[in-house]
Amino acid sequence: MTSRDLVRAALTGQEVPRVPTGPLAVHLTAILAGVSMEEYTLDPVVLADCVCRYYERFKPDAVWLSADTWVTAQAMGAAVVFPGPGQPMGGTGETLVRTGADIERLPAPDPSALGRMPMMLEAMTLLRERLGDEVFVVGCFDQSPFSLACALADINEMMMKLVTDAPFVEALLERCVEHAAAYAIAMGGAGADLLSTGDSPAGLIGPERYEEFALPSERRVFTAIAEGCGVPTSLHICGDSTRILPAMATSGAAVLEIDHLVPMDAACRLVPEEVALWGNLDPVSVLRNGTPKMVGRAAADAVSAVHAHGRKRFILSSGCTLAPDTPPENVAAMMG
């Protein structure tokens, strides 16, 4: 059984000889390869090579392909910049969308031509070619519609418009659904085994507004992906998402990525067994600042919690992205 087979089996509830591993190693792979953040972010060959070298060193069962969380926003017209040495690309703070007319001016989705999307698709193709059928590859299509809308229209303004201008929010979300789905489908076509998206701002608006605004747009994206390429999807919301976990489980995502702030026991109780769990070691206190022994203990505790609930659909991972300066010995300890 290859690592790819192992992860696929676990995600579909089959018996597996061991728990698969798939920590969210992103910018850490660049640091370990000794390349600059600019090279990693802008060169598809370098990006794919960093992920491959990380795999060869630690042998996780699943690897992640992601440059940063601004690929789709940039493709839609948002201004991005490297804020400082060694830091990933992010927004400039300039608001792209203020009015309904601004929404109308957003470009039509075209992952083959807009922004860095072609570069990311090339990196996925290269990664799939180099890893072959041995390794499970997660493709990040960065932001879910609500998070993407916050990036385009300013998060504070979006929070206000949830109350004062719901039609504006709905119109912008619909455009974000189109772009997120198109990018994800293209990523699936390039070789991803799982398509992951984050919707962290949606965790800040409370359960009622999450179900009114963010959840329907997530559902539309996941439905479009299922129809467009058939690749399973994964949803991540940073922080303590315990209150909205049952709603997240109805999004259509095959996997929920569980942050370390959510007790694994609670996740097992609140999420139906047919939805897989991916997580949830603390990326800072344990993986960055801890020792290999602490990592081993935390991993064993997470696995024990899952097994205590009789769950089979589980991938051991960090609860969020690994810090770039995570000690290699701690990464190795997580793999067992």
N, C-alpha and C positions, 0 to 999 in steps of 0.2 A: 504494500500500500504506500503510494507516494504521499508527500505532504499535501498535495492538491487533493488527492483522494480522501485523505484523512479529514481535512477541513470540510469538504463537501459532505462526507458521511455524517460528521458531527452536526452540521447545520440542518440536515434532513432527519435527524433523530435516530440514526442507525447506531448500532453498537460499534465502539472504536476501542483499539487496544490501549490508547492513552489520550489524555486531554490535549488537543492541539493548541499551539501558541501563535499569537499574532499581535505583538505590541505595536502601538502606533508610532513607529519610527519614521520621522519625516526629515526635519532639518538636522537631526542627529546623524543621519547617513552622510550628509555633506561634511560635517565636522570630522567624522571618522575617516573620510576619504581625503581630508586635507584640501578641500576646494572652497573657493569663496562662495558666499551666498548668491552673488550675482551670477557666477557660472552655473551653479546648481539651478537657479530660478529661470535662466534664459537659454540654456543650451540643452536640448533634449538628449544628446549623447552623454553629456556629463550627468544629467539627472538619472538616466537609466543606469549608468555605470555605478553611481553612488549606491543605488538600491541593490544592485547585483553584488557589489563588494560587501555591503552590510549582510546580505543573505549568506554569502560564502563564509563570512567570519562567524556568524552566530547560528545559522541554520534554523530560523523560525519556520513555522509551517505556512505562515501567510506574511506577505510583504505589502506595503502601502505605496502607492504612487500619488504624490501631492507636491506642488510647488509652494502654494500658500492658499489663503482663502479668498483671494481677490481676482481669480482668473475670469470668472463669469462677469463680475461687476465691471472689470476692465473691458471685456468684450462688448459690454453694453454701453460703454462710453465713460465710465468712471476714471478719474485721474488717479494714478498710482505712483509710488515712489519707494525707493529704499530709504527708510528713515535714518539709518545709521550703519556703521560698519558691523558686519556680521548679523544684521537683522533682516528678516524676510520682508518681501515687498508688501506694502499696505496702502490704504487710502490716504489721500492728502488732507482730508477733512472738507474738501470742496463738495458742495451739494449739487448733484447732477439733475435731480428731479424735484421740482417745487410745485408744478401745476399739472393739470390734465393735458395741456398742450405739450409739456415736456415728455409726458408718457407717450404721446403720439409720435414724438420725434425719435424714440428709441429704435435702433435698427432691428430688422427682422433677424431671427436666429440663423446663424450660419457657422457652425463649429469648424468648417473647413477654411474659413477666412478671417474670422474676427479675433483680434487680440492675440493672446498666447494660446488659444485653444488648439490651433494646428500644431504648435510645438508640443503641447501635452499629449496630443494624439500620437505624434511621432514617438515620443518617449514611451508611451504605452506599447506601441508596436515593437519597438526595440527591446523593451523589457520582456515582453512575451516571447520574442524570438530567442533571447538569451537564456531564459529560464525554462523554456519549453513547457512540457506537461508536468514538471516535477513540483512546482510551487504554486500555491494559491495567491492570486494577485488581486488586491483591492484597489479599485480606481476611485479617487475622490473627485466628485464633481462639485466641489467646495460648498456652496451655500444653498440651502433650501430657500423657497420663495420668500418667506417672511424675512429671513436674515438678509437675503439679497436686496429686498426692498429697503431695509434699514440702511444698507450700505449706499444705496442710490439716493435716498431721500433724507438721510440723516436720522439716526436712531431716535433722537429726542423728538423730532417732528413727527416721526411715524407713531410714536407713543401717544402724542397729542391727537393725531388724526384718527386713531382708533376710536376716539370719543367724538371728535368734532366733524370728521369728514370720512365716514365709512366708504362712500362710493369711490373716493380717490384711492383709498387703500385697496379696495377690491380690484380696481382697474390696474393698478400697479402690480398687484400680486399676479394677475392673469398674465401680464407680459413676462414676469419673472418665472412663472410656471413654464412658459414656452421656451425660454432660454435654458433653464435648468434641465428640462427634459431633453431638449435637443443635444446639449453637451453630454449628458449621461448616456444617451443612446449611442452617440458617436464613440464614447469611451468604451462602451460595451462591445461595439463592433470592432474596436481596435484590440480587444483581447482581455478585458477585465473579467474576473470571475464573480466579483461582487462590486456594486456601485454604492459608495458611501456618501452621505451628505450630512451637513451640520445645520442646526436651526437654533443655536444658543439664545439669541434674543427672544425667541418664542417662549423660552423658559422664564422670562421676566414679566410676562403680561397676565399671569394668573390663569387658572384652569378654564374659566368661562370664556375669556377672550382667546385663549389658545384654541379652544374647540370652535369658536366662531370664525376666526380668521386664519390662523396658521395651519391647523389640522386639515381643513378642506383643501388648501393649496398643496400640502404635502401629499395628500391622497391623489390629487390630480397628476402630480409628477410621477408618483409610483405607478399609477395606472398606465400612464403614457409610456413609461419605460417597459413595463410588462408587455404591452402591446407592440412596442417598437423594436425590442431586442431580446426580451425574455430573460435578461440577467437579473438575479435577485438583488434586492436593495437593503441598505442599512441606514438607520437614523441615529444621529447623536445630538443630544442636547446637554451642554455643559452644566455643571452645578447639581444641586439637589433637585432632581426632577421627579421625586417620589410622587408628588401630588398629581402629576399628569401622566405617569407611566401607563395607567390603564388606557387612557386616550391615545397615547403614542402607539400602543399595541394595536390599535385599530387603523393605523395609517396605511397599512398595506405593505410596510417594510417587513422583510423576512427576518431581519436582525435589529435588535436595539443595542446600541453601544452604551454600557452603563458606566457612568462617572463614579469616581471613588467616593463621592459624597452621598451616594445612594447605597445603603446597606444591601449587600448581595442577597441576604435573606428576604428583605422587602421586595427586591426585584423578582425573586423567584415566586413570591406569593402574589404579586400584582400583575405579572405578565403571563398570559396563557402559555402553556407548554409548547404550542406549535410555533411560537415566536422565539427565535434563538437569542441568547444573551452573549455579549462580547465585552469582557472587562475583567476586573475593575480595580487593579492595583493603583495605589496613590502614586502618581508620576513624580511628585516632589518629595514628600516626607519619606517614602519608602524607596522608590527607584533612583531618585537623584541623591538624596541625603542619607539614605540608609546603608546597610551593609549587605553583602550577599546572603548572610544568614537571615537578616530581616526580610529580604525579598523572598527567600525560600519559604519562610513562615507565612508571609502574607499570601503567597501563591497557594500554599496548602490550605489555608483558611478559606480562600475563595472557592477552591475545588470542593472542599468539605461541605460548604454551605449549599452549593449547587447539588451535590450528590445527596445531601440530606433531604432535599425536596424531590428526589427521583428524576431530576432533569437530565436529558442527554444532549440537548442542543446548546452547547456552550463552548466558547473559545476563550482561553486564558489570555488576558491582555492587560495593558495599562488602561486606566480609566479615561485618560485623555492623551494628547500627544506627549511623547517623551521630551524632556528638556534637552537642548542641544549638548549640555555638559553632563549628561547622565554617565556615570562611570561604566566603562565597558564590562567590568566584572559583575556589575549588577544586572546588566542586560543578559549576560551569559547565565547568571543564576536563575533568571526567570524561565529560561528554556529547559531547566531541569538537568 
